[in-house]
Amino acid sequence: MRVIALSTLREFWRRHPPAQVPLESWYAEASRATWKSPAEVKLAHRNASFLPGDRVVFNIKGNDYRLIVAMRYRSQIMYVRFIGTHREYDKVDATTV
């Protein structure tokens, strides 16, 4: 899948260095993936949560961080909508960010 935008992830891990390796690993895996449905994502990430509007929430670094992406399965694109600490995640509406 094509991940838009790596720059958002880089900006985050510059502020939160412990997130760098887990986010790089997630990015590498997601970039190689060809997920065609939520079920395929779930096979790879059993802790992923699915929201309306084809949004997926990934737990990063043992749930220290949360990553919300908007999936476009047909075009094989995922858009990074939010990356933050668990506390920051609790303050956003994951279905609208």
N, C-alpha and C positions, 0 to 999 in steps of 0.2 A: 504494500500500500504506500501511497505517497503521503507523507506526513507534512502538513502545513501548520506551523512553522517551527522549524528547528531553532530559529533565533529566540523564540519565546522560552524554550527550554534552556538554552544557553544563558539567557539573562537571569533565569531563576537560579540555576546552579552557581552562578557567580555570587549571588547573594546568600546561597545555602550550599556551600561546598560539599557537605555529605550527600547531597542529592545527585551529584554529577555522575558517578559511576552507575547507580541504578537507572538514571534517566538515559544515559548513553546506551545501556544494555536494552532498555525498553525500546528506544528509538531503533536500534539495530534490528531487533526482532520484528517490530511493527513494519519497518521498511521492507523486510523480506516477505512478510505475510501476504496472503491473498484471501483474506477473510471475506466470505460472501454472505455471511449472516451472523446474527448474535450468537447462535449456537456454536459456530466455528470459533468465535472469540472466546466463548466460555470454555471450550476445550483447551485453549492455550492459557487462559487466565481464569481459573475457577473462582477467584474472588472479585472478578469484575462485576460491576452493577450496571444494569441497563435502565435507562430512563426514556420517557417519551421523546419523540423527535430524533430517534436514532442516536441518542447520546449514550456514551459509555464512560463510566468512572473506573479508573484503574488505581489500585493501591500501589504506591511506590515506596520502596525501602521499608517493608514491613508495616505499611500503613502510616508511616510518618508524614507522607505527602500524598496528596490526591491530585490526579490528573483527569480532567474532563475533556473528552474529544467528541466532536460531531462526526459521525460516520456517514460516508456516501459509498455504500457497498458496490453499487453498480459501476461507478467511475473509479473505484479503488483509491479514494482519497479520504483522509481523516484530517480534520481541522482541530488544532489545539485551541480549546476555548478557555481553559483555566488550568493553572498549576499553582498549588499552594500547600501550606502546612494544613494539618488536620483542623486546627483552630480557624484558619482563614477559610477553609472549605465550609465550615459550619455557618459562616456569615453570608454565603452566596446562595442564590437559587440556581441549582445545577441545571435546571431545565431552560433557563433563559440567558445564562452567561455566554 
